[in-house]
């Protein structure tokens, strides 16, 4: 029992020593005293078996360094089910497969302005903040799409009937979202896209600011 307590004392002292002292202790533990001419087998077992057990426990108790989870981007898209598969393929082709966080809000860029409620914009900013702090993202990707019901409710029920005007309206709101994100995260990369319904093409929208 006395030898067990001695081993426990070694563990306690190990955690309260400097790195240099720990290295010296490790060297002492690793030395084989049975090779010394004055050391008997019994002396070796009595003196160093508790230390060897303590050293093994210390090796097992060494804390594992926490893994850092890192994504490359936060993706904001609309909730429309018609585009989800195409969006996943699009992101995979951009070499982002399994490397992004995803937030879906009705209207996508429109939600950043507070549609249909201000809580939608707050939800986006909360998700962006969490993604930035926890997963260390460096890019935001916003994907709007053709024939968006949220835009029909907010802007014009017939908006999708005029493709040129529809694209221009989405471009305006995508740029508003771009400016809002840039003002809060000046170093953040931001990519804007507009997806078409039938051919599932993703047109990149260049910011005008």
C-alpha positions in Angstrom: 0.0 0.0 0.0 2.9 2.3 0.8 4.3 1.8 -2.6 0.9 2.6 -4.2 0.8 5.9 -2.3 4.3 6.6 -3.5 3.2 6.1 -7.1 0.2 8.4 -6.5 2.6 11.1 -5.1 4.6 10.8 -8.3 1.5 11.5 -10.4 0.6 14.5 -8.2 4.1 15.9 -8.4 4.3 15.3 -12.1 1.4 17.7 -12.8 3.0 20.4 -10.6 6.4 20.4 -12.2 7.9 22.4 -15.1 8.4 20.8 -18.5 12.2 20.5 -17.8 11.5 18.8 -14.5 9.0 16.4 -16.2 11.6 15.5 -18.8 14.1 14.7 -16.0 11.5 12.5 -14.2 10.8 10.7 -17.5 14.5 10.0 -17.9 14.7 8.6 -14.4 11.7 6.4 -14.8 13.0 5.1 -18.1 16.4 4.1 -16.7 16.8 0.4 -16.0 18.4 0.2 -12.5 18.7 -3.5 -12.8 21.6 -2.9 -15.0 23.5 -1.1 -12.3 26.0 -3.3 -10.4 24.7 -2.2 -7.0 21.0 -2.7 -7.7 19.3 -6.0 -6.9 16.2 -7.3 -8.7 14.2 -6.8 -5.5 15.4 -3.3 -5.1 14.4 -2.5 -8.6 10.9 -3.9 -8.2 10.3 -2.2 -4.9 11.7 1.2 -5.9 10.5 1.6 -9.5 7.5 -0.6 -10.1 5.2 2.1 -8.5 6.9 4.8 -10.6 6.5 2.7 -13.8 2.8 2.3 -13.0 2.5 6.0 -12.4 4.2 6.8 -15.6 1.8 4.5 -17.6 -1.1 6.2 -16.0 0.3 9.6 -16.9 0.7 8.6 -20.5 -2.9 7.4 -20.6 -4.1 10.5 -18.9 -2.4 12.9 -21.3 -5.2 15.2 -22.6 -6.1 14.9 -26.3 -5.9 18.1 -28.2 -9.4 19.2 -29.3 -10.1 18.9 -33.0 -10.7 22.2 -34.7 -13.7 22.0 -37.0 -13.4 24.3 -40.0 -15.8 24.9 -42.9 -15.1 27.0 -45.9 -18.4 28.9 -46.3 -21.8 29.6 -45.1 -24.5 29.1 -47.8 -27.7 31.0 -47.6 -30.4 29.7 -50.0 -34.2 29.8 -50.3 -36.3 27.0 -48.7 -37.7 26.1 -52.1 -37.5 22.3 -52.5 -37.2 22.5 -56.3 -33.6 23.8 -56.1 -32.1 21.8 -53.3 -30.7 18.9 -55.3 -29.3 21.3 -58.0 -27.8 23.5 -55.3 -26.0 20.5 -53.7 -24.5 19.5 -57.1 -23.5 23.1 -57.7 -21.7 23.4 -54.4 -20.0 20.0 -54.9 -18.7 21.1 -58.3 -17.2 24.1 -56.5 -15.2 21.7 -54.4 -17.3 22.6 -51.3 -18.8 19.1 -50.7 -19.0 18.6 -47.0 -17.2 21.8 -46.3 -20.0 24.3 -45.8 -22.7 25.3 -43.3 -26.1 25.8 -44.8 -28.9 28.1 -43.8 -32.2 28.2 -45.7 -34.7 31.1 -45.4 -37.6 32.0 -47.7 -36.3 34.5 -50.2 -32.6 34.0 -49.4 -31.3 37.6 -50.0 -34.8 38.9 -49.3 -34.6 37.4 -45.8 -31.5 39.5 -45.0 -33.7 42.6 -45.3 -36.2 41.2 -42.8 -38.7 39.4 -44.9 -41.3 38.3 -43.9 -40.3 39.3 -40.4 -37.3 41.0 -38.8 -36.7 37.8 -37.0 -35.7 36.2 -40.3 -32.8 38.7 -40.7 -31.9 38.1 -37.0 -31.8 34.4 -37.6 -29.4 34.8 -40.6 -27.0 37.0 -38.6 -27.1 34.6 -35.7 -26.2 31.7 -38.0 -23.5 33.7 -39.7 -22.0 34.6 -36.4 -22.0 31.1 -35.1 -20.6 29.7 -38.3 -17.8 32.3 -38.3 -16.9 31.8 -34.6 -17.1 28.0 -34.4 -16.3 26.9 -37.9 -14.0 29.7 -39.0 -15.6 30.3 -42.4 -14.1 32.9 -44.7 -16.9 33.0 -47.3 -20.6 33.6 -47.6 -22.5 32.2 -50.6 -26.1 33.5 -51.3 -28.2 31.7 -53.8 -31.5 33.3 -55.1 -33.6 31.6 -57.7 -36.1 32.1 -60.5 -39.8 32.0 -59.7 -39.4 32.7 -56.0 -42.6 32.7 -54.1 -41.2 35.0 -51.4 -40.4 37.6 -54.0 -43.8 37.2 -55.5 -45.4 38.0 -52.1 -43.0 40.8 -51.3 -42.4 42.5 -54.7 -44.9 41.5 -57.4 -47.0 38.4 -58.0 -46.2 38.6 -61.7 -42.4 39.2 -61.3 -41.4 35.8 -62.7 -43.3 36.6 -66.0 -40.7 39.2 -66.9 -37.3 37.4 -66.8 -35.2 40.6 -67.2 -37.0 42.5 -64.5 -36.9 39.5 -62.2 -33.2 39.2 -62.6 -32.7 42.9 -62.0 -34.8 42.8 -58.8 -32.9 39.9 -57.4 -29.7 41.5 -58.3 -30.7 44.6 -56.3 -31.5 42.6 -53.2 -28.4 40.4 -53.6 -26.3 43.6 -53.6 -28.1 44.9 -50.5 -27.3 41.6 -48.7 -23.7 41.9 -50.0 -23.3 45.4 -48.5 -24.9 44.4 -45.2 -22.5 41.5 -44.8 -19.5 43.5 -45.9 -20.2 46.2 -43.3 -20.2 43.6 -40.5 -17.5 41.3 -41.8 -15.1 43.5 -44.0 -12.7 40.6 -44.7 -15.4 38.1 -45.7 -15.5 36.8 -49.2 -19.1 37.0 -50.6 -20.4 35.2 -53.7 -23.9 35.9 -55.2 -25.8 33.6 -57.5 -29.1 33.4 -59.3 -30.4 30.0 -60.2 -32.8 29.4 -63.2 -35.7 27.0 -62.8 -35.6 24.8 -65.9 -32.0 24.4 -66.8 -30.7 24.8 -63.2 -28.0 27.1 -64.2 -26.3 29.3 -61.6 -25.5 32.8 -62.8 -23.0 34.6 -60.7 -24.1 38.1 -59.8 -21.2 40.5 -59.5 -21.6 43.2 -56.8 -22.0 46.7 -57.9 -20.5 48.3 -54.8 
